[in-house]
Amino acid sequence: MIQSFWGPTGSAGDVREGYYYSHTEALAAHSSYIQDDWARWGRSTQARLTNLKGIELRVLLSIAPDESIFVRLFVADAIDLLQPGDVALEDGKRFRMEYNISF
């Protein structure tokens, strides 16, 4: 995974931007032990979380020293066809927004 994060942090109004790139080959790790932010392919009991490449864009806005809004955009594509009957590579886009407070 390649990652980069820029900008100040902590004070109200500070903005940090980030970029991540991931390339995870098929069966590189068991899906039970790998991240699940990038893709939701498969079923609820067995998600396919390997065999993907993609980017994540992040923006973190500090509202106060203890509060922030964190938005993330994931754009992922499958690397190879894996299952019998697959006719197209899977792809996916996810947007996630979080409000964080620490105390």
N, CA, C and O atoms as a DFTB+ gen file, in Angstrom:
412 C
 N C O
     1  1       0.846      -1.168       0.000
     2  2       0.000       0.000       0.000
     3  2       0.895       1.236       0.000
     4  3       1.852       1.324       0.770
     5  1       0.582       2.162      -0.850
     6  2       1.270       3.443      -0.904
     7  2       0.352       4.468      -0.263
     8  3      -0.843       4.498      -0.557
     9  1       0.895       5.308       0.610
    10  2       0.055       6.292       1.273
    11  2       0.777       7.617       1.405
    12  3       2.006       7.674       1.463
    13  1       0.005       8.661       1.450
    14  2       0.537       9.995       1.624
    15  2      -0.543      10.845       2.291
    16  3      -1.716      10.749       1.929
    17  1      -0.162      11.669       3.253
    18  2      -1.104      12.515       3.982
    19  2      -0.463      13.878       4.168
    20  3       0.660      13.964       4.667
    21  1      -1.148      14.944       3.779
    22  2      -0.592      16.292       3.835
    23  2      -1.470      17.208       4.665
    24  3      -2.685      17.024       4.743
    25  1      -0.842      18.198       5.283
    26  2      -1.587      19.260       5.946
    27  2      -1.412      19.286       7.445
    28  3      -0.996      18.295       8.044
    29  1      -1.732      20.433       8.064
    30  2      -1.638      20.573       9.516
    31  2      -2.794      19.834      10.196
    32  3      -3.753      19.423       9.542
    33  1      -2.690      19.677      11.475
    34  2      -3.753      18.993      12.204
    35  2      -3.920      19.595      13.593
    36  3      -2.965      20.103      14.181
    37  1      -5.135      19.533      14.106
    38  2      -5.372      19.907      15.491
    39  2      -6.143      21.175      15.725
    40  3      -7.009      21.204      16.599
    41  1      -5.869      22.222      14.985
    42  2      -6.562      23.489      15.224
    43  2      -7.838      23.564      14.402
    44  3      -7.932      22.955      13.337
    45  1      -8.812      24.304      14.892
    46  2     -10.070      24.468      14.164
    47  2      -9.790      25.038      12.778
    48  3      -9.038      26.002      12.636
    49  1     -10.392      24.446      11.771
    50  2     -10.224      24.905      10.406
    51  2      -9.091      24.232       9.651
    52  3      -8.979      24.414       8.438
    53  1      -8.244      23.458      10.327
    54  2      -7.168      22.744       9.638
    55  2      -7.748      21.654       8.735
    56  3      -8.712      20.977       9.094
    57  1      -7.148      21.502       7.566
    58  2      -7.591      20.484       6.607
    59  2      -6.393      19.628       6.232
    60  3      -5.327      20.148       5.903
    61  1      -6.572      18.309       6.282
    62  2      -5.542      17.367       5.836
    63  2      -6.104      16.557       4.689
    64  3      -7.257      16.128       4.736
    65  1      -5.308      16.345       3.666
    66  2      -5.710      15.529       2.535
    67  2      -4.816      14.293       2.501
    68  3      -3.660      14.327       2.922
    69  1      -5.377      13.211       1.993
    70  2      -4.604      11.983       1.904
    71  2      -4.935      11.194       0.662
    72  3      -6.015      11.319       0.085
    73  1      -3.977      10.377       0.265
    74  2      -4.119       9.517      -0.909
    75  2      -3.512       8.164      -0.569
    76  3      -2.398       8.094      -0.049
    77  1      -4.228       7.108      -0.855
    78  2      -3.741       5.754      -0.642
    79  2      -3.945       4.964      -1.928
    80  3      -4.932       5.163      -2.637
    81  1      -3.022       4.082      -2.223
    82  2      -3.162       3.153      -3.347
    83  2      -2.927       1.756      -2.804
    84  3      -1.985       1.532      -2.044
    85  1      -3.779       0.815      -3.189
    86  2      -3.637      -0.563      -2.742
    87  2      -3.739      -1.505      -3.930
    88  3      -4.537      -1.294      -4.843
    89  1      -2.922      -2.541      -3.904
    90  2      -2.954      -3.607      -4.907
    91  2      -2.820      -4.908      -4.129
    92  3      -1.720      -5.257      -3.701
    93  1      -3.916      -5.629      -3.939
    94  2      -3.933      -6.851      -3.140
    95  2      -4.287      -8.022      -4.048
    96  3      -5.423      -8.135      -4.509
    97  1      -3.317      -8.888      -4.300
    98  2      -3.523     -10.043      -5.176
    99  2      -4.545     -11.002      -4.565
   100  3      -4.789     -10.994      -3.358
   101  1      -5.128     -11.816      -5.422
   102  2      -6.102     -12.816      -4.979
   103  2      -5.467     -13.742      -3.947
   104  3      -4.358     -14.239      -4.143
   105  1      -6.175     -13.966      -2.859
   106  2      -5.769     -14.867      -1.785
   107  2      -4.449     -14.459      -1.131
   108  3      -3.754     -15.310      -0.576
   109  1      -4.094     -13.188      -1.184
   110  2      -2.877     -12.698      -0.519
   111  2      -2.995     -12.851       0.998
   112  3      -1.995     -13.039       1.691
   113  1      -4.202     -12.769       1.496
   114  2      -4.487     -12.966       2.916
   115  2      -5.920     -13.487       3.017
   116  3      -6.727     -13.296       2.107
   117  1      -6.218     -14.134       4.113
   118  2      -7.577     -14.628       4.324
   119  2      -8.492     -13.430       4.563
   120  3      -8.138     -12.519       5.312
   121  1      -9.656     -13.427       3.937
   122  2     -10.570     -12.275       4.025
   123  2     -11.036     -11.975       5.445
   124  3     -11.469     -10.857       5.726
   125  1     -10.956     -12.946       6.337
   126  2     -11.334     -12.697       7.732
   127  2     -10.352     -11.772       8.432
   128  3     -10.691     -11.165       9.447
   129  1      -9.136     -11.657       7.903
   130  2      -8.084     -10.895       8.570
   131  2      -7.636      -9.663       7.791
   132  3      -6.650      -9.028       8.165
   133  1      -8.324      -9.322       6.741
   134  2      -7.910      -8.203       5.904
   135  2      -8.917      -7.062       6.043
   136  3     -10.025      -7.276       6.535
   137  1      -8.555      -5.880       5.626
   138  2      -9.434      -4.714       5.692
   139  2     -10.744      -4.984       4.959
   140  3     -10.812      -5.857       4.094
   141  1     -11.772      -4.235       5.309
   142  2     -13.044      -4.387       4.595
   143  2     -13.606      -3.044       4.146
   144  3     -14.787      -2.952       3.814
   145  1     -12.780      -2.003       4.131
   146  2     -13.248      -0.691       3.706
   147  2     -13.344      -0.572       2.187
   148  3     -14.202       0.152       1.681
   149  1     -12.496      -1.255       1.472
   150  2     -12.350      -1.028       0.039
   151  2     -13.471      -1.632      -0.791
   152  3     -13.890      -1.015      -1.770
   153  1     -13.968      -2.796      -0.449
   154  2     -14.937      -3.469      -1.329
   155  2     -15.958      -4.240      -0.513
   156  3     -15.683      -4.668       0.608
   157  1     -17.116      -4.409      -1.077
   158  2     -18.180      -5.188      -0.452
   159  2     -18.646      -6.290      -1.405
   160  3     -19.824      -6.648      -1.421
   161  1     -17.726      -6.817      -2.190
   162  2     -18.092      -7.852      -3.152
   163  2     -18.343      -9.167      -2.434
   164  3     -17.711      -9.456      -1.418
   165  1     -19.248      -9.947      -2.951
   166  2     -19.557     -11.230      -2.350
   167  2     -20.832     -11.140      -1.539
   168  3     -21.649     -10.239      -1.725
   169  1     -20.986     -12.098      -0.630
   170  2     -22.170     -12.162       0.219
   171  2     -21.812     -11.703       1.627
   172  3     -20.638     -11.529       1.956
   173  1     -22.823     -11.512       2.440
   174  2     -22.583     -11.038       3.804
   175  2     -21.781     -12.047       4.622
   176  3     -21.062     -11.661       5.544
   177  1     -21.895     -13.332       4.299
   178  2     -21.159     -14.345       5.054
   179  2     -19.770     -14.591       4.493
   180  3     -18.925     -15.169       5.176
   181  1     -19.516     -14.161       3.253
   182  2     -18.202     -14.386       2.658
   183  2     -17.908     -13.291       1.641
   184  3     -18.257     -13.414       0.467
   185  1     -17.273     -12.233       2.092
   186  2     -16.913     -11.133       1.193
   187  2     -15.586     -11.448       0.520
   188  3     -14.712     -12.077       1.116
   189  1     -15.441     -11.010      -0.715
   190  2     -14.178     -11.195      -1.438
   191  2     -13.384      -9.898      -1.303
   192  3     -13.670      -8.919      -1.991
   193  1     -12.397      -9.889      -0.427
   194  2     -11.669      -8.666      -0.095
   195  2     -10.234      -8.666      -0.603
   196  3      -9.454      -7.784      -0.244
   197  1      -9.879      -9.631      -1.423
   198  2      -8.590      -9.623      -2.103
   199  2      -8.872      -9.555      -3.598
   200  3     -10.031      -9.459      -4.002
   201  1      -7.839      -9.603      -4.419
   202  2      -7.980      -9.489      -5.870
   203  2      -8.540      -8.114      -6.245
   204  3      -9.461      -8.008      -7.054
   205  1      -7.973      -7.072      -5.648
   206  2      -8.441      -5.733      -5.991
   207  2      -7.285      -4.752      -5.996
   208  3      -6.263      -4.942      -5.337
   209  1      -7.490      -3.696      -6.767
   210  2      -6.564      -2.563      -6.781
   211  2      -7.407      -1.305      -6.787
   212  3      -8.517      -1.295      -7.319
   213  1      -6.890      -0.258      -6.203
   214  2      -7.670       0.965      -6.194
   215  2      -7.057       2.058      -5.363
   216  3      -5.961       1.922      -4.821
   217  1      -7.795       3.155      -5.275
   218  2      -7.342       4.317      -4.532
   219  2      -8.335       4.664      -3.428
   220  3      -9.509       4.294      -3.467
   221  1      -7.821       5.381      -2.457
   222  2      -8.653       5.983      -1.411
   223  2      -8.219       7.436      -1.307
   224  3      -7.032       7.724      -1.159
   225  1      -9.172       8.347      -1.384
   226  2      -8.925       9.766      -1.176
   227  2      -9.529      10.143       0.168
   228  3     -10.663       9.769       0.469
   229  1      -8.775      10.884       0.977
   230  2      -9.222      11.255       2.320
   231  2      -9.150      12.764       2.508
   232  3      -8.254      13.424       1.984
   233  1     -10.097      13.297       3.256
   234  2     -10.043      14.689       3.697
   235  2     -10.473      14.702       5.159
   236  3     -11.516      14.153       5.515
   237  1      -9.663      15.330       5.997
   238  2      -9.945      15.453       7.428
   239  2     -10.034      16.937       7.752
   240  3      -9.067      17.676       7.569
   241  1     -11.181      17.371       8.229
   242  2     -11.414      18.765       8.601
   243  2     -11.538      18.850      10.115
   244  3     -12.431      18.242      10.704
   245  1     -10.638      19.607      10.747
   246  2     -10.699      19.805      12.198
   247  2     -11.699      20.910      12.506
   248  3     -11.576      22.033      12.017
   249  1     -12.685      20.574      13.320
   250  2     -13.694      21.547      13.737
   251  2     -13.226      22.262      14.997
   252  3     -13.409      23.470      15.145
   253  1     -12.630      21.513      15.886
   254  2     -12.074      21.996      17.148
   255  2     -10.924      21.049      17.485
   256  3     -10.757      20.035      16.807
   257  1     -10.125      21.350      18.512
   258  2      -9.016      20.440      18.831
   259  2      -9.456      19.000      19.096
   260  3      -8.665      18.078      18.895
   261  1     -10.685      18.783      19.537
   262  2     -11.151      17.424      19.852
   263  2     -12.206      16.908      18.887
   264  3     -12.743      15.823      19.109
   265  1     -12.527      17.641      17.822
   266  2     -13.591      17.235      16.904
   267  2     -13.132      17.357      15.458
   268  3     -12.409      18.284      15.095
   269  1     -13.570      16.396      14.637
   270  2     -13.210      16.451      13.219
   271  2     -14.266      15.736      12.373
   272  3     -15.019      14.894      12.862
   273  1     -14.293      16.094      11.111
   274  2     -15.102      15.396      10.107
   275  2     -14.122      14.750       9.148
   276  3     -13.194      15.396       8.661
   277  1     -14.332      13.483       8.882
   278  2     -13.411      12.684       8.088
   279  2     -14.197      12.062       6.933
   280  3     -15.113      11.274       7.167
   281  1     -13.852      12.406       5.695
   282  2     -14.532      11.826       4.535
   283  2     -13.533      11.012       3.729
   284  3     -12.363      11.374       3.603
   285  1     -14.027       9.896       3.182
   286  2     -13.183       8.980       2.424
   287  2     -13.933       8.511       1.188
   288  3     -15.119       8.187       1.257
   289  1     -13.238       8.477       0.058
   290  2     -13.774       7.946      -1.189
   291  2     -12.889       6.788      -1.617
   292  3     -11.674       6.940      -1.747
   293  1     -13.506       5.623      -1.838
   294  2     -12.802       4.430      -2.284
   295  2     -13.232       4.117      -3.709
   296  3     -14.426       4.098      -4.008
   297  1     -12.275       3.875      -4.584
   298  2     -12.548       3.451      -5.961
   299  2     -11.707       2.213      -6.196
   300  3     -10.479       2.293      -6.221
   301  1     -12.355       1.060      -6.370
   302  2     -11.633      -0.212      -6.484
   303  2     -12.095      -0.984      -7.711
   304  3     -13.247      -0.888      -8.133
   305  1     -11.168      -1.749      -8.272
   306  2     -11.439      -2.626      -9.414
   307  2     -10.806      -3.985      -9.152
   308  3      -9.743      -4.075      -8.538
   309  1     -11.459      -5.034      -9.616
   310  2     -10.893      -6.369      -9.518
   311  2      -9.694      -6.484     -10.453
   312  3      -9.651      -5.836     -11.499
   313  1      -8.718      -7.314     -10.073
   314  2      -7.528      -7.524     -10.891
   315  2      -7.774      -8.618     -11.929
   316  3      -7.434      -8.446     -13.100
   317  1      -8.360      -9.739     -11.511
   318  2      -8.589     -10.889     -12.403
   319  2      -9.994     -11.445     -12.209
   320  3     -10.617     -11.231     -11.169
   321  1     -10.487     -12.160     -13.216
   322  2     -11.711     -12.957     -13.060
   323  2     -11.341     -14.162     -12.209
   324  3     -10.324     -14.805     -12.472
   325  1     -12.137     -14.484     -11.197
   326  2     -11.759     -15.553     -10.278
   327  2     -12.718     -16.731     -10.245
   328  3     -12.286     -17.882     -10.188
   329  1     -13.994     -16.459     -10.279
   330  2     -14.988     -17.507     -10.096
   331  2     -15.437     -18.079     -11.438
   332  3     -15.497     -17.347     -12.426
   333  1     -15.750     -19.361     -11.492
   334  2     -16.339     -19.906     -12.721
   335  2     -17.624     -19.146     -13.039
   336  3     -18.458     -18.941     -12.158
   337  1     -17.780     -18.742     -14.253
   338  2     -18.966     -18.001     -14.651
   339  2     -18.786     -16.491     -14.611
   340  3     -19.648     -15.761     -15.099
   341  1     -17.684     -16.003     -14.039
   342  2     -17.426     -14.563     -14.057
   343  2     -17.243     -14.103     -15.498
   344  3     -16.468     -14.697     -16.248
   345  1     -17.943     -13.063     -15.880
   346  2     -17.828     -12.554     -17.255
   347  2     -17.295     -11.125     -17.293
   348  3     -16.939     -10.629     -18.362
   349  1     -17.236     -10.461     -16.146
   350  2     -16.744      -9.089     -16.092
   351  2     -16.004      -8.872     -14.777
   352  3     -16.300      -9.515     -13.770
   353  1     -15.056      -7.973     -14.803
   354  2     -14.339      -7.618     -13.580
   355  2     -15.239      -6.778     -12.684
   356  3     -15.940      -5.884     -13.159
   357  1     -15.218      -7.067     -11.396
   358  2     -16.005      -6.295     -10.443
   359  2     -15.359      -4.928     -10.246
   360  3     -14.146      -4.775     -10.385
   361  1     -16.173      -3.955      -9.926
   362  2     -15.657      -2.646      -9.562
   363  2     -16.577      -2.059      -8.504
   364  3     -17.704      -2.516      -8.318
   365  1     -16.091      -1.066      -7.834
   366  2     -16.920      -0.481      -6.790
   367  2     -16.420       0.878      -6.369
   368  3     -15.231       1.188      -6.446
   369  1     -17.366       1.677      -5.920
   370  2     -17.065       3.001      -5.379
   371  2     -17.833       3.125      -4.070
   372  3     -19.010       2.773      -3.992
   373  1     -17.158       3.626      -3.051
   374  2     -17.800       3.833      -1.756
   375  2     -17.422       5.202      -1.239
   376  3     -16.295       5.659      -1.434
   377  1     -18.352       5.849      -0.586
   378  2     -18.102       7.132       0.067
   379  2     -18.459       6.962       1.529
   380  3     -19.496       6.390       1.862
   381  1     -17.607       7.455       2.391
   382  2     -17.835       7.292       3.824
   383  2     -17.546       8.614       4.524
   384  3     -16.544       9.267       4.231
   385  1     -18.416       9.009       5.446
   386  2     -18.229      10.235       6.221
   387  2     -18.342       9.892       7.707
   388  3     -19.249       9.172       8.124
   389  1     -17.409      10.418       8.493
   390  2     -17.394      10.164       9.927
   391  2     -17.293      11.481      10.683
   392  3     -16.627      12.415      10.236
   393  1     -17.942      11.545      11.803
   394  2     -17.772      12.645      12.750
   395  2     -17.043      12.053      13.951
   396  3     -17.557      11.135      14.590
   397  1     -15.860      12.561      14.268
   398  2     -15.043      12.032      15.351
   399  2     -14.925      13.063      16.464
   400  3     -14.736      14.256      16.226
   401  1     -15.042      12.560      17.677
   402  2     -14.836      13.397      18.859
   403  2     -14.012      12.594      19.859
   404  3     -14.234      11.399      20.054
   405  1     -13.070      13.268      20.479
   406  2     -12.278      12.589      21.508
   407  2     -12.442      13.328      22.830
   408  3     -12.586      14.550      22.862
   409  1     -12.419      12.577      23.902
   410  2     -12.573      13.162      25.242
   411  2     -11.857      12.309      26.245
   412  3     -11.861      12.621      27.436
